[in-house]
Every structure is written in structure tokens, then in C-alpha cells.
């Protein structure tokens, strides 16, 4: 593993544990046992580290969407797997979600990219919903306006469940992922056909 990769892994661990405001490049370098100058050779500012980690988050989301597009979603089970993978990624990069507003104000390019990302994700989720309607998993008697609103509801939960966990439950690791992915999935239960509901474990 090269030094640049080690910097990103160490920074991710520190940001997840302590947030972004209290962690400087010197903290990251000290944790790694390297000089600050060595770190700055790879990343001139900590903002560059945050941007690199944000880009990895975005790429991870794109990867699971691409895989899902290849395999398709043929029922509630496949949808559950997709959601579980999504929540695992969110937890892996949780500092970004817990400090989203601070990061967007501090790094305008991240704010701009996030807005563009949400537009793409909205289209992707609408495509997923249409696929689930065709497969008989979701009901077909709702207008597009309802599905678009559901996408918004979904992203609100996706973006802020970690804050709820920090303030209310403080679950860690797999327990946090399992609990909140289950809460998220129940949001779709009223939109499922009776057949899909019968095969859906609450």
C-alpha cells in the first residue's frame, strides 16, 4: 500500500472518530508516524483529503448502481441487498454525512458536485421504482408525483440517519447498519403489492 493510500485510510478513520474540525494534517501525519511535510507532498491541504474521500464515496455509489443495472432487481430480496449495500457505504464514509453542511460550506466544489449527484441519483431511483413496478413488487396505481416525493423522502433518510443514530441510539457498526436499513425498507411497505408484502419480512 502506498503512502497516499495510507493517508486516505488513516484520515477516514480519524474523521469518522473525531470529525473534521478537530483533525488537522499534523494529526493524520502523527497517527501514521510520518512527517507533515511527507503528507503535504501528497495532499497540500486537508480539504484535498476530504475531496478525495468524497470522490471515493461517490464512486462507491456509482459501482453498486452499475452492478444493480447489470443484474436487475427482480423482487424485494434484491432490493433489500441493494439497500444494505448502500447503508454499508454510508457508514464507511459516515463523517461526510455527519458533517455534510460544514463540508459543503468549507468546500464549495463538494456542494456543487453533491447537487449534481442528487440529480443523477433521483433519476436512478426513479428507474429502480419503475423496474419494481414492472416486476410486480411496487403498485402501479400511484402517480409519478408520489414516486418523486418518495425519492425525496428516501434521500432525507439516507443523508441523515447517522445523525439520528448519534443523538438517539449510538449503535455501532453492523448493528447501526442493520437497524437503520430495516427502518428505511419499511418506508416502502405501503407502496408494495399485496403479493410483495406477503414475501417481505418486517
C-alpha atoms as one frame of an Amber mdcrd trajectory, in Angstrom:
protein
   0.000   0.000   0.000   1.478   3.364  -0.997   1.715   6.419   1.255  -1.143
   8.274  -0.437  -3.485   5.341   0.148  -2.380   5.064   3.785  -3.072   8.779
   4.267  -6.624   8.396   2.976  -7.308   5.325   5.129  -5.906   6.996   8.248
  -7.770  10.238   7.579 -11.032   8.349   7.099 -10.585   6.597  10.453  -9.796
   9.861  12.253 -12.586  11.859  10.611 -15.104   9.124  11.408 -13.961   9.008
  15.033 -13.425  12.709  15.767 -14.990  14.798  12.991 -13.281  17.187  10.602
 -12.907  20.360  12.676 -10.528  18.836  15.232  -8.360  16.834  12.811  -5.504
  18.577  11.004  -2.894  17.273   8.608  -0.480  17.092  11.549  -2.841  14.778
  13.434  -3.051  12.497  10.408   0.720  12.522   9.914   1.339  11.821  13.611
  -1.103   8.903  13.562   0.813   7.458  10.604   4.242   8.159  12.056   5.321
  10.322   9.112   6.277  13.976   8.849   3.734  16.650   7.981   5.955  17.512
   5.023   5.638  13.979   3.683   1.855  14.186   3.949   1.775  17.603   2.267
   3.755  16.178  -0.641   0.670  14.103  -1.452  -2.045  16.491  -0.220  -1.277
  20.194   0.123  -4.348  20.808   2.313  -6.710  18.659   4.359  -9.515  19.824
   2.070  -7.857  17.809  -0.709  -8.065  14.719   1.506 -11.758  15.343   2.172
 -12.403  15.807  -1.562 -10.599  12.536  -2.348 -12.680  10.673   0.241 -15.874
  12.271  -1.048 -14.956  11.150  -4.581 -14.485   7.604  -3.297 -17.930   7.736
  -1.713 -19.435   8.899  -4.998 -17.594   6.149  -6.912 -18.809   3.504  -4.452
 -22.407   4.612  -5.015 -21.886   4.517  -8.781 -20.438   0.995  -8.560 -23.445
  -0.513  -6.784 -25.835   1.277  -9.162 -23.899  -0.109 -12.154 -23.934  -3.639
 -10.726 -27.646  -3.364  -9.987 -28.319  -2.199 -13.544 -26.485  -5.271 -14.848
 -28.229  -7.799 -12.606 -31.573  -6.012 -12.239 -33.932  -6.060  -9.259 -36.386
  -8.904  -9.556 -38.001  -8.770  -6.126 -37.950  -7.489  -2.532 -34.885  -9.603
  -1.719 -32.731  -7.969  -4.385 -33.973  -4.530  -3.334 -33.011  -5.339   0.268
 -29.491  -6.324  -0.811 -29.131  -3.047  -2.727 -30.267  -1.023   0.305 -27.969
  -2.939   2.680 -25.001  -2.213   0.402 -25.988   1.454   0.256 -26.111   1.749
   4.045 -22.760  -0.028   4.398 -21.163   2.577   2.129 -22.777   5.420   4.047
 -21.466   4.058   7.343 -17.975   3.576   5.886 -17.850   7.281   4.942 -20.060
   8.484   7.802 -18.108  11.648   8.599 -19.227  13.100   5.257 -22.894  12.706
   6.205 -22.457  13.775   9.827 -20.647  16.947   8.732 -22.313  17.479   5.348
 -23.322  21.104   5.886 -19.916  22.046   7.300 -18.117  20.347   4.406 -20.359
  21.957   1.779 -19.707  25.416   3.232 -15.993  24.797   3.584 -15.531  23.210
   0.138 -17.934  24.726  -2.441 -16.884  22.218  -5.127 -18.242  19.382  -2.968
 -21.528  21.225  -2.538 -21.836  21.700  -6.305 -20.942  18.082  -7.046 -23.373
  16.817  -4.401 -26.219  18.754  -6.019 -25.374  17.186  -9.392 -25.047  13.775
  -7.739 -28.525  14.099  -6.251 -29.991  14.836  -9.677 -28.396  11.657 -11.054
 -29.446   9.617  -8.030 -33.026  10.881  -8.343 -33.183   9.630 -11.932 -31.590
   6.328 -10.890 -34.033   5.758  -8.033 -36.983   6.598 -10.264 -35.680   3.975
 -12.705 -35.429   1.462  -9.838 -39.013   2.212  -8.790 -40.265   1.746 -12.356
 -38.396  -1.552 -12.568 -40.029  -2.698  -9.315 -43.445  -1.678 -10.658 -42.856
  -3.759 -13.806 -41.783  -6.713 -11.656 -44.983  -6.504  -9.613 -43.159  -5.505
  -6.424 -44.487  -1.937  -6.266 -48.052  -0.930  -7.003 -48.803   0.835 -10.277
 -51.730   2.986  -9.085 -49.618   5.901  -7.819 -48.840   8.946  -9.998 -45.250
   9.976 -10.743 -45.602  12.847  -8.271 -45.887  10.350  -5.424 -42.830   8.393
  -6.567 -40.780  11.588  -6.905 -41.804  12.587  -3.381 -40.810   9.126  -2.156
 -37.365   9.595  -3.690 -37.030  12.828  -1.693 -38.145  11.039   1.485 -35.606
   8.309   0.765 -32.702  10.733   0.366 -33.621  12.607   3.539 -33.374   9.341
   5.466 -30.234   8.224   3.618 -28.456  11.518   4.286 -29.463  11.993   7.930
 -29.992   8.597   9.602 -26.485   8.787  11.001 -27.330  11.992  12.870 -30.376
  10.304  14.390 -28.201   7.376  15.423 -25.631   9.660  17.067 -28.295  11.532
  19.039 -30.687   8.696  19.904 -29.262   5.178  19.677 -25.497   5.408  19.199
 -25.383   1.972  17.588 -22.035   0.912  16.149 -21.004  -0.935  13.013 -23.249
  -3.712  11.737 -25.893  -3.038  14.396 -26.317   0.546  13.153 -26.410  -0.537
   9.504 -28.887  -3.347  10.162 -31.244  -1.257  12.297 -31.457   1.745  10.005
 -31.562  -0.172   6.736 -34.545  -2.065   8.182 -36.228   1.202   9.208 -35.575
   2.534   5.712 -37.045  -0.523   3.997 -40.306  -0.348   5.968 -40.885   3.062
   4.385 -41.607   1.262   1.092 -44.016  -1.314   2.528 -47.221   0.691   1.814
 -46.164   1.036  -1.839 -45.756  -2.716  -2.374 -48.308  -5.013  -3.956 -50.056
  -7.428  -1.599 -48.024 -10.291  -3.089 -44.741  -8.486  -2.431 -45.861  -7.560
   1.092 -46.573 -11.224   1.824 -42.978 -12.109   0.960 -41.450  -9.137   2.745
 -40.124  -9.778   6.247 -40.730  -6.867   8.610
